[in-house]
Amino acid sequence: MLIITKIQTKELKAIGRANTREYEDLAIPALDFSSKKELVQEVLDAYDLGELTTLSHVSSPNVLKATVEKDNVAYHLSAKIHEE
């Protein structure tokens, strides 16, 4: 079982304070996913966060980082992966 914790989105904007939102932890079966892209898509689907635009490949194996877009607004998505 994979536990996705510290799920957070931060609005990407040039001027003004970015809105940050935190989400509940998400538990998903480990066998259903073979890549970080699939894990990010599961988080997006679970919380209706929009569409994946960019996936960060430089982060550590236990961190998810991506840029997503919903309603023509871009957000930075970050989360941590724990295996049980």
Backbone atoms as SQL, in Angstrom:
CREATE TABLE atoms (id INTEGER PRIMARY KEY, chain TEXT, resi INTEGER, resn TEXT, atom TEXT, x REAL, y REAL, z REAL);
INSERT INTO atoms VALUES
  (1, 'A', 1, 'MET', 'N', 0.849, -1.174, 0.000),
  (2, 'A', 1, 'MET', 'CA', 0.000, 0.000, 0.000),
  (3, 'A', 1, 'MET', 'C', 0.898, 1.242, 0.000),
  (4, 'A', 2, 'LEU', 'N', 0.598, 2.154, -0.879),
  (5, 'A', 2, 'LEU', 'CA', 1.303, 3.436, -0.915),
  (6, 'A', 2, 'LEU', 'C', 0.449, 4.487, -0.220),
  (7, 'A', 3, 'ILE', 'N', 1.081, 5.281, 0.618),
  (8, 'A', 3, 'ILE', 'CA', 0.404, 6.377, 1.301),
  (9, 'A', 3, 'ILE', 'C', 0.999, 7.675, 0.762),
  (10, 'A', 4, 'ILE', 'N', 0.161, 8.498, 0.166),
  (11, 'A', 4, 'ILE', 'CA', 0.588, 9.800, -0.341),
  (12, 'A', 4, 'ILE', 'C', 0.224, 10.820, 0.729),
  (13, 'A', 5, 'THR', 'N', 1.231, 11.480, 1.303),
  (14, 'A', 5, 'THR', 'CA', 1.009, 12.425, 2.400),
  (15, 'A', 5, 'THR', 'C', 1.462, 13.825, 2.008),
  (16, 'A', 6, 'LYS', 'N', 1.118, 14.762, 2.839),
  (17, 'A', 6, 'LYS', 'CA', 1.508, 16.168, 2.660),
  (18, 'A', 6, 'LYS', 'C', 1.197, 16.665, 1.246),
  (19, 'A', 7, 'ILE', 'N', 0.019, 16.299, 0.751),
  (20, 'A', 7, 'ILE', 'CA', -0.414, 16.727, -0.580),
  (21, 'A', 7, 'ILE', 'C', -0.764, 18.208, -0.507),
  (22, 'A', 8, 'GLN', 'N', -0.151, 18.983, -1.385),
  (23, 'A', 8, 'GLN', 'CA', -0.329, 20.432, -1.337),
  (24, 'A', 8, 'GLN', 'C', -0.299, 21.016, -2.747),
  (25, 'A', 9, 'THR', 'N', -1.147, 21.995, -2.989),
  (26, 'A', 9, 'THR', 'CA', -1.078, 22.751, -4.238),
  (27, 'A', 9, 'THR', 'C', -0.808, 24.204, -3.900),
  (28, 'A', 10, 'LYS', 'N', -0.050, 24.839, -4.761),
  (29, 'A', 10, 'LYS', 'CA', 0.274, 26.254, -4.595),
  (30, 'A', 10, 'LYS', 'C', 0.062, 26.930, -5.939),
  (31, 'A', 11, 'GLU', 'N', -0.780, 27.949, -5.944),
  (32, 'A', 11, 'GLU', 'CA', -1.087, 28.662, -7.176),
  (33, 'A', 11, 'GLU', 'C', 0.162, 29.352, -7.701),
  (34, 'A', 12, 'LEU', 'N', 0.399, 29.221, -8.993),
  (35, 'A', 12, 'LEU', 'CA', 1.549, 29.872, -9.620),
  (36, 'A', 12, 'LEU', 'C', 1.092, 31.216, -10.173),
  (37, 'A', 13, 'LYS', 'N', 1.582, 32.277, -9.568),
  (38, 'A', 13, 'LYS', 'CA', 1.217, 33.610, -10.030),
  (39, 'A', 13, 'LYS', 'C', 2.415, 34.532, -9.916),
  (40, 'A', 14, 'ALA', 'N', 2.495, 35.512, -10.797),
  (41, 'A', 14, 'ALA', 'CA', 3.638, 36.418, -10.848),
  (42, 'A', 14, 'ALA', 'C', 3.537, 37.529, -9.811),
  (43, 'A', 15, 'ILE', 'N', 2.340, 37.972, -9.526),
  (44, 'A', 15, 'ILE', 'CA', 2.154, 39.097, -8.609),
  (45, 'A', 15, 'ILE', 'C', 1.195, 38.681, -7.505),
  (46, 'A', 16, 'GLY', 'N', 1.531, 39.060, -6.287),
  (47, 'A', 16, 'GLY', 'CA', 0.655, 38.763, -5.162),
  (48, 'A', 16, 'GLY', 'C', 1.001, 37.452, -4.487),
  (49, 'A', 17, 'ARG', 'N', 0.308, 37.222, -3.396),
  (50, 'A', 17, 'ARG', 'CA', 0.551, 36.031, -2.598),
  (51, 'A', 17, 'ARG', 'C', -0.119, 34.807, -3.235),
  (52, 'A', 18, 'ALA', 'N', 0.621, 33.730, -3.305),
  (53, 'A', 18, 'ALA', 'CA', 0.097, 32.487, -3.884),
  (54, 'A', 18, 'ALA', 'C', -0.817, 31.791, -2.880),
  (55, 'A', 19, 'ASN', 'N', -1.934, 31.289, -3.358),
  (56, 'A', 19, 'ASN', 'CA', -2.857, 30.540, -2.514),
  (57, 'A', 19, 'ASN', 'C', -2.353, 29.107, -2.388),
  (58, 'A', 20, 'THR', 'N', -2.234, 28.629, -1.152),
  (59, 'A', 20, 'THR', 'CA', -1.785, 27.269, -0.881),
  (60, 'A', 20, 'THR', 'C', -2.946, 26.485, -0.289),
  (61, 'A', 21, 'ARG', 'N', -3.085, 25.240, -0.722),
  (62, 'A', 21, 'ARG', 'CA', -4.152, 24.394, -0.207),
  (63, 'A', 21, 'ARG', 'C', -3.584, 23.018, 0.099),
  (64, 'A', 22, 'GLU', 'N', -3.969, 22.464, 1.249),
  (65, 'A', 22, 'GLU', 'CA', -3.505, 21.139, 1.658),
  (66, 'A', 22, 'GLU', 'C', -4.659, 20.146, 1.588),
  (67, 'A', 23, 'TYR', 'N', -4.318, 18.878, 1.305),
  (68, 'A', 23, 'TYR', 'CA', -5.318, 17.834, 1.130),
  (69, 'A', 23, 'TYR', 'C', -5.035, 16.673, 2.076),
  (70, 'A', 24, 'GLU', 'N', -6.065, 15.865, 2.315),
  (71, 'A', 24, 'GLU', 'CA', -5.944, 14.679, 3.166),
  (72, 'A', 24, 'GLU', 'C', -5.006, 13.658, 2.525),
  (73, 'A', 25, 'ASP', 'N', -4.400, 12.812, 3.361),
  (74, 'A', 25, 'ASP', 'CA', -3.553, 11.729, 2.864),
  (75, 'A', 25, 'ASP', 'C', -4.389, 10.784, 2.002),
  (76, 'A', 26, 'LEU', 'N', -3.714, 10.130, 1.073),
  (77, 'A', 26, 'LEU', 'CA', -4.385, 9.237, 0.131),
  (78, 'A', 26, 'LEU', 'C', -3.684, 7.882, 0.149),
  (79, 'A', 27, 'ALA', 'N', -4.433, 6.811, 0.377),
  (80, 'A', 27, 'ALA', 'CA', -3.883, 5.448, 0.373),
  (81, 'A', 27, 'ALA', 'C', -4.306, 4.753, -0.918),
  (82, 'A', 28, 'ILE', 'N', -3.331, 4.176, -1.610),
  (83, 'A', 28, 'ILE', 'CA', -3.624, 3.479, -2.862),
  (84, 'A', 28, 'ILE', 'C', -2.809, 2.181, -2.930),
  (85, 'A', 29, 'PRO', 'N', -3.326, 1.149, -3.589),
  (86, 'A', 29, 'PRO', 'CA', -2.587, -0.116, -3.716),
  (87, 'A', 29, 'PRO', 'C', -1.298, 0.082, -4.520),
  (88, 'A', 30, 'ALA', 'N', -0.192, -0.404, -4.001),
  (89, 'A', 30, 'ALA', 'CA', 1.114, -0.223, -4.647),
  (90, 'A', 30, 'ALA', 'C', 1.198, -0.937, -5.990),
  (91, 'A', 31, 'LEU', 'N', 0.493, -2.017, -6.160),
  (92, 'A', 31, 'LEU', 'CA', 0.592, -2.809, -7.386),
  (93, 'A', 31, 'LEU', 'C', -0.044, -2.131, -8.592),
  (94, 'A', 32, 'ASP', 'N', -0.876, -1.131, -8.358),
  (95, 'A', 32, 'ASP', 'CA', -1.575, -0.466, -9.459),
  (96, 'A', 32, 'ASP', 'C', -0.722, 0.560, -10.193),
  (97, 'A', 33, 'PHE', 'N', 0.463, 0.888, -9.667),
  (98, 'A', 33, 'PHE', 'CA', 1.231, 1.990, -10.231),
  (99, 'A', 33, 'PHE', 'C', 2.680, 1.604, -10.453),
  (100, 'A', 34, 'SER', 'N', 3.196, 1.977, -11.624),
  (101, 'A', 34, 'SER', 'CA', 4.585, 1.664, -11.943),
  (102, 'A', 34, 'SER', 'C', 5.423, 2.918, -12.150),
  (103, 'A', 35, 'SER', 'N', 4.797, 4.100, -12.132),
  (104, 'A', 35, 'SER', 'CA', 5.560, 5.327, -12.363),
  (105, 'A', 35, 'SER', 'C', 4.996, 6.478, -11.535),
  (106, 'A', 36, 'LYS', 'N', 5.818, 7.492, -11.366),
  (107, 'A', 36, 'LYS', 'CA', 5.376, 8.688, -10.652),
  (108, 'A', 36, 'LYS', 'C', 4.258, 9.399, -11.409),
  (109, 'A', 37, 'LYS', 'N', 4.316, 9.341, -12.716),
  (110, 'A', 37, 'LYS', 'CA', 3.272, 9.983, -13.518),
  (111, 'A', 37, 'LYS', 'C', 1.907, 9.377, -13.190),
  (112, 'A', 38, 'GLU', 'N', 1.847, 8.067, -13.048),
  (113, 'A', 38, 'GLU', 'CA', 0.594, 7.403, -12.691),
  (114, 'A', 38, 'GLU', 'C', 0.149, 7.782, -11.283),
  (115, 'A', 39, 'LEU', 'N', 1.100, 7.931, -10.363),
  (116, 'A', 39, 'LEU', 'CA', 0.759, 8.349, -9.000),
  (117, 'A', 39, 'LEU', 'C', 0.195, 9.764, -8.987),
  (118, 'A', 40, 'VAL', 'N', 0.832, 10.664, -9.726),
  (119, 'A', 40, 'VAL', 'CA', 0.334, 12.042, -9.807),
  (120, 'A', 40, 'VAL', 'C', -1.069, 12.047, -10.394),
  (121, 'A', 41, 'GLN', 'N', -1.293, 11.261, -11.428),
  (122, 'A', 41, 'GLN', 'CA', -2.623, 11.217, -12.048),
  (123, 'A', 41, 'GLN', 'C', -3.664, 10.715, -11.062),
  (124, 'A', 42, 'GLU', 'N', -3.312, 9.753, -10.222),
  (125, 'A', 42, 'GLU', 'CA', -4.244, 9.246, -9.212),
  (126, 'A', 42, 'GLU', 'C', -4.605, 10.344, -8.208),
  (127, 'A', 43, 'VAL', 'N', -3.618, 11.137, -7.780),
  (128, 'A', 43, 'VAL', 'CA', -3.881, 12.256, -6.865),
  (129, 'A', 43, 'VAL', 'C', -4.784, 13.283, -7.545),
  (130, 'A', 44, 'LEU', 'N', -4.490, 13.601, -8.799),
  (131, 'A', 44, 'LEU', 'CA', -5.305, 14.569, -9.540),
  (132, 'A', 44, 'LEU', 'C', -6.750, 14.088, -9.654),
  (133, 'A', 45, 'ASP', 'N', -6.931, 12.820, -9.952),
  (134, 'A', 45, 'ASP', 'CA', -8.280, 12.269, -10.088),
  (135, 'A', 45, 'ASP', 'C', -9.013, 12.229, -8.744),
  (136, 'A', 46, 'ALA', 'N', -8.296, 11.873, -7.685),
  (137, 'A', 46, 'ALA', 'CA', -8.924, 11.745, -6.368),
  (138, 'A', 46, 'ALA', 'C', -9.450, 13.080, -5.847),
  (139, 'A', 47, 'TYR', 'N', -8.738, 14.158, -6.113),
  (140, 'A', 47, 'TYR', 'CA', -9.120, 15.470, -5.580),
  (141, 'A', 47, 'TYR', 'C', -9.573, 16.448, -6.657),
  (142, 'A', 48, 'ASP', 'N', -9.795, 15.975, -7.887),
  (143, 'A', 48, 'ASP', 'CA', -10.248, 16.813, -8.998),
  (144, 'A', 48, 'ASP', 'C', -9.378, 18.067, -9.121),
  (145, 'A', 49, 'LEU', 'N', -8.072, 17.845, -9.313),
  (146, 'A', 49, 'LEU', 'CA', -7.108, 18.948, -9.347),
  (147, 'A', 49, 'LEU', 'C', -6.744, 19.404, -10.754),
  (148, 'A', 50, 'GLY', 'N', -7.388, 18.885, -11.761),
  (149, 'A', 50, 'GLY', 'CA', -7.105, 19.344, -13.119),
  (150, 'A', 50, 'GLY', 'C', -6.251, 18.367, -13.896),
  (151, 'A', 51, 'GLU', 'N', -5.450, 18.919, -14.816),
  (152, 'A', 51, 'GLU', 'CA', -4.636, 18.100, -15.715),
  (153, 'A', 51, 'GLU', 'C', -3.149, 18.300, -15.455),
  (154, 'A', 52, 'LEU', 'N', -2.400, 17.233, -15.578),
  (155, 'A', 52, 'LEU', 'CA', -0.949, 17.277, -15.442),
  (156, 'A', 52, 'LEU', 'C', -0.347, 17.994, -16.645),
  (157, 'A', 53, 'THR', 'N', 0.512, 18.988, -16.385),
  (158, 'A', 53, 'THR', 'CA', 1.196, 19.662, -17.488),
  (159, 'A', 53, 'THR', 'C', 2.685, 19.349, -17.494),
  (160, 'A', 54, 'THR', 'N', 3.303, 19.243, -16.314),
  (161, 'A', 54, 'THR', 'CA', 4.733, 18.950, -16.223),
  (162, 'A', 54, 'THR', 'C', 5.006, 18.097, -14.993),
  (163, 'A', 55, 'LEU', 'N', 5.824, 17.068, -15.149),
  (164, 'A', 55, 'LEU', 'CA', 6.228, 16.216, -14.036),
  (165, 'A', 55, 'LEU', 'C', 7.705, 16.436, -13.771),
  (166, 'A', 56, 'SER', 'N', 8.070, 16.666, -12.516),
  (167, 'A', 56, 'SER', 'CA', 9.470, 16.853, -12.154),
  (168, 'A', 56, 'SER', 'C', 10.148, 15.491, -12.043),
  (169, 'A', 57, 'HIS', 'N', 11.236, 15.309, -12.767),
  (170, 'A', 57, 'HIS', 'CA', 11.983, 14.050, -12.725),
  (171, 'A', 57, 'HIS', 'C', 13.221, 14.141, -11.837),
  (172, 'A', 58, 'VAL', 'N', 13.513, 15.303, -11.285),
  (173, 'A', 58, 'VAL', 'CA', 14.729, 15.479, -10.503),
  (174, 'A', 58, 'VAL', 'C', 14.499, 15.317, -9.010),
  (175, 'A', 59, 'SER', 'N', 13.277, 15.170, -8.588),
  (176, 'A', 59, 'SER', 'CA', 13.008, 15.040, -7.165),
  (177, 'A', 59, 'SER', 'C', 13.382, 13.646, -6.668),
  (178, 'A', 60, 'SER', 'N', 13.501, 13.498, -5.358),
  (179, 'A', 60, 'SER', 'CA', 13.875, 12.212, -4.778),
  (180, 'A', 60, 'SER', 'C', 12.780, 11.176, -5.035),
  (181, 'A', 61, 'PRO', 'N', 13.085, 9.896, -4.885),
  (182, 'A', 61, 'PRO', 'CA', 12.100, 8.843, -5.154),
  (183, 'A', 61, 'PRO', 'C', 10.860, 8.916, -4.258),
  (184, 'A', 62, 'ASN', 'N', 10.973, 9.559, -3.106),
  (185, 'A', 62, 'ASN', 'CA', 9.854, 9.633, -2.171),
  (186, 'A', 62, 'ASN', 'C', 9.073, 10.931, -2.264),
  (187, 'A', 63, 'VAL', 'N', 9.320, 11.724, -3.298),
  (188, 'A', 63, 'VAL', 'CA', 8.652, 13.021, -3.443),
  (189, 'A', 63, 'VAL', 'C', 7.983, 13.101, -4.808),
  (190, 'A', 64, 'LEU', 'N', 6.758, 13.595, -4.807),
  (191, 'A', 64, 'LEU', 'CA', 6.055, 13.892, -6.056),
  (192, 'A', 64, 'LEU', 'C', 6.049, 15.399, -6.248),
  (193, 'A', 65, 'LYS', 'N', 6.434, 15.847, -7.416),
  (194, 'A', 65, 'LYS', 'CA', 6.374, 17.265, -7.759),
  (195, 'A', 65, 'LYS', 'C', 5.894, 17.370, -9.196),
  (196, 'A', 66, 'ALA', 'N', 4.935, 18.249, -9.403),
  (197, 'A', 66, 'ALA', 'CA', 4.383, 18.407, -10.743),
  (198, 'A', 66, 'ALA', 'C', 3.733, 19.775, -10.863),
  (199, 'A', 67, 'THR', 'N', 3.490, 20.170, -12.096),
  (200, 'A', 67, 'THR', 'CA', 2.703, 21.359, -12.379),
  (201, 'A', 67, 'THR', 'C', 1.408, 20.883, -13.012),
  (202, 'A', 68, 'VAL', 'N', 0.303, 21.409, -12.498),
  (203, 'A', 68, 'VAL', 'CA', -1.011, 21.020, -12.997),
  (204, 'A', 68, 'VAL', 'C', -1.797, 22.265, -13.380),
  (205, 'A', 69, 'GLU', 'N', -2.823, 22.068, -14.184),
  (206, 'A', 69, 'GLU', 'CA', -3.651, 23.200, -14.601),
  (207, 'A', 69, 'GLU', 'C', -5.121, 22.844, -14.456),
  (208, 'A', 70, 'LYS', 'N', -5.864, 23.777, -13.860),
  (209, 'A', 70, 'LYS', 'CA', -7.310, 23.619, -13.733),
  (210, 'A', 70, 'LYS', 'C', -7.957, 24.974, -13.934),
  (211, 'A', 71, 'ASP', 'N', -8.948, 25.034, -14.792),
  (212, 'A', 71, 'ASP', 'CA', -9.679, 26.276, -15.082),
  (213, 'A', 71, 'ASP', 'C', -8.735, 27.402, -15.497),
  (214, 'A', 72, 'ASN', 'N', -7.762, 27.072, -16.348),
  (215, 'A', 72, 'ASN', 'CA', -6.781, 28.038, -16.872),
  (216, 'A', 72, 'ASN', 'C', -5.904, 28.668, -15.794),
  (217, 'A', 73, 'VAL', 'N', -5.747, 27.996, -14.664),
  (218, 'A', 73, 'VAL', 'CA', -4.855, 28.449, -13.595),
  (219, 'A', 73, 'VAL', 'C', -3.842, 27.339, -13.343),
  (220, 'A', 74, 'ALA', 'N', -2.552, 27.702, -13.261),
  (221, 'A', 74, 'ALA', 'CA', -1.490, 26.721, -13.024),
  (222, 'A', 74, 'ALA', 'C', -1.202, 26.611, -11.528),
  (223, 'A', 75, 'TYR', 'N', -0.917, 25.379, -11.101),
  (224, 'A', 75, 'TYR', 'CA', -0.611, 25.098, -9.706),
  (225, 'A', 75, 'TYR', 'C', 0.615, 24.197, -9.630),
  (226, 'A', 76, 'HIS', 'N', 1.389, 24.362, -8.565),
  (227, 'A', 76, 'HIS', 'CA', 2.486, 23.450, -8.257),
  (228, 'A', 76, 'HIS', 'C', 1.928, 22.420, -7.285),
  (229, 'A', 77, 'LEU', 'N', 2.073, 21.150, -7.600),
  (230, 'A', 77, 'LEU', 'CA', 1.616, 20.063, -6.741),
  (231, 'A', 77, 'LEU', 'C', 2.834, 19.405, -6.111),
  (232, 'A', 78, 'SER', 'N', 2.778, 19.194, -4.807),
  (233, 'A', 78, 'SER', 'CA', 3.853, 18.466, -4.135),
  (234, 'A', 78, 'SER', 'C', 3.236, 17.485, -3.141),
  (235, 'A', 79, 'ALA', 'N', 3.932, 16.371, -2.926),
  (236, 'A', 79, 'ALA', 'CA', 3.467, 15.354, -1.991),
  (237, 'A', 79, 'ALA', 'C', 4.626, 14.422, -1.663),
  (238, 'A', 80, 'LYS', 'N', 4.449, 13.645, -0.604),
  (239, 'A', 80, 'LYS', 'CA', 5.449, 12.654, -0.209),
  (240, 'A', 80, 'LYS', 'C', 4.841, 11.264, -0.335),
  (241, 'A', 81, 'ILE', 'N', 5.688, 10.303, -0.701),
  (242, 'A', 81, 'ILE', 'CA', 5.259, 8.921, -0.893),
  (243, 'A', 81, 'ILE', 'C', 5.843, 8.064, 0.229),
  (244, 'A', 82, 'HIS', 'N', 4.979, 7.295, 0.891),
  (245, 'A', 82, 'HIS', 'CA', 5.413, 6.335, 1.909),
  (246, 'A', 82, 'HIS', 'C', 4.834, 4.983, 1.542),
  (247, 'A', 83, 'GLU', 'N', 5.627, 3.938, 1.739),
  (248, 'A', 83, 'GLU', 'CA', 5.141, 2.593, 1.442),
  (249, 'A', 83, 'GLU', 'C', 4.918, 1.834, 2.738),
  (250, 'A', 84, 'GLU', 'N', 3.778, 1.174, 2.836),
  (251, 'A', 84, 'GLU', 'CA', 3.466, 0.364, 4.023),
  (252, 'A', 84, 'GLU', 'C', 3.414, -1.096, 3.662);
